[in-house]
């Protein structure tokens, strides 16, 4: 996190999605905070290889983002029945159906992630990051697939809060995974000088 203070007492906290990376990037005592933020910003895309796994009930998106560009991706949908108010045997039957459909979604997502990520897997261990978004239980199920075991062991980047994974979400991934969270705190009135 980077803390910036203005002359009027306003504070800004910048939370970065990734740790400081690269020579001369981390802030040093006495550095100008804005220059530190600029150095960090320039380092975000430098050599970072991100494998993105976005999945929610009913849809998925997998992608490889490198150097601030989407290099490969696949978006799809798969029906998963929502909860029902039926009782008794019907409720149990619908619950089993939902579990089977969710398992099918996880398997299909793992299939596509393995195919899309394949050309970059040799470099994954050195510079790779795993970016996730959506339903954490489904993500965990997808990552159990042995074909993508290497991805499950990567450093984790930010977990994205997303709606249904669609093509537009994939197009926005470079900005979504490098976006700063900024919290601004105004000074208390009458507290300055």
N, C-alpha and C positions, 0 to 999 in steps of 0.2 A: 504494500500500500504506500502511496506517496501522499504526503500532507503538504498543502500549499496554504499560505496565510497572506492576506492582502493587508494593505496599510490601514484600512477602515475596520479591521478586526474580523472580517469575513474569513471563513475557513472552507477549504475544499479538500475532500479526501478522494483520491483516485485509486480504485481497486482494479488491478490488472488481471486479465484472465489467465496469464501465464507468468511464471517467474522471470526475473531479469535474465537476459541471455546475451552472451557475446562479450568480447573484451571492451572495457571502458563503458559499459552500459549501466551497471549498477550505480546508484547515487553515492556520492562521496561527501564527507563533511565539508560544508562551505559551498557546495555546488548551488548554482541557481536552480530552484525547483522547476522552472519552466524548461530550462535546457535539459534537465534530467528527464522530464516527461517527453521531450522531443526525441532524445536519444532512445528512450525505451520504445516509443512509437515506431521509430525507424527499424528497431530490431525485431518487431513482431513477426514479420513475414520472412525474415532472413533464415532460409534453410529449414523452416519448420514444416514437417510433414504431418498432416492431420488426417486420421481416418475417422469419418463421421458416421455415427449410427443413431438414427432418429426413428423411433417406433412408438406407435400408439395403437390401441385396438382399432383395427380397420385399415391401417396404412403404415407405410415405412418409406424411408429414404436412406440410402447409403451413398457415401461420397468420399473421394480423396481430394483434399485441398492442399496445395503446395505452392509456396511463394505468393499467396494471396489470390490464387486462381483455383477454380474447381477443375480438376484434371479428368475425373471420371465420376459418373454417378448413375444411380438407378432409383426410380421412384415407382411405387406400386401400391395397390390396395388389395385387401383381402378381408372378406366379411367376417366379423366376430359379433355374434348376437349379444345384445345388451341384456341387462338383468330383466327379469319378468316378475310380475306380482302373483303369478300362478302358485298354487300350493300343492302339497302332497307329492305324488309321483311325478307330476308334470314339472314341478320345480326342480326336482333332482335330475330329471332327464335334460332339462334346459341347462342346468349347471354343468352336467357332463359334456353337453354339446359345446358350451362356451369354452370349457377347458380344452377340448379337442381342437376347436377353431383357433384359440390363442396359441396352442402348440404348433398348429400348422402355419400360423403367421410367423412365429419365431423361426421355424425351419426354413420357410421361404426367404425370410430376411437374411438368415445366415448364408443360404445359397447365394444370394445376390451379393452380399458383402464379401464372401470368399472370392467370387468371380471378379468383382470390381477392384478389390484390393490386391489381387494376385501380382500384378506387375511391380508393385511397390513394396511387397512384403520383405524382400531381401534387405531393404534399407530401413525397415520399421524399427528395429532394435536400437539403432544409433540415434536417429533424429525423430522418431515417431511419437505421436500423441494420439490418444483416443478421446474423441469428443462425443458426448452422448446427449440425447434429448428425448423427452417424452416419458413413457411408462417405465419406471425403474425395474419392476418385476419382469417385464418382457425383455428389457435390455439384458438383464442377468441371464435369462433363459437363452437368448441368442448367443451370448458369449460363452456358453457351455459347449458349443459346437467345436469339435476337435480341429476342424479345418481352419478356424480362426483363433486358435489358442494363443498365438503370438500377439494378437491384438488385445486380448484380455489382459495380458501382462504389461502393456504399455503404460507410460505415465498418463495420468488423466488430466485433461484440460477441463474447461468449464462444462457443466451440465446445463444445457439450454432449455429454457421454458418455451415450448412450442405448441401451436395448435396442430391440426392434422398435417403431417409431412407432405408437402406438395412440391411441384417444380419451382415455385417462387421461393420457397424456403431454401431449397438447394442453391438457387442463384444468389441468395443473400448470405450464404454460409461464411464467405470470407469476412464480411463485416460483422456478422453475428459472433464469430469466434474470437475476434480481436477487439470487440467493443469494450470500452471502459465503463465501469460503474462510477458515477460521480455523485457525491453527496456534498451539498453546499449548506453551510450553517452561517446564517447572518448573525452579526453581533447583537448582543442585548442592547436595546436602546438606552442611552445615557451612560454606557459603560466606557466610552472613549473620551479621553481627555479633558 
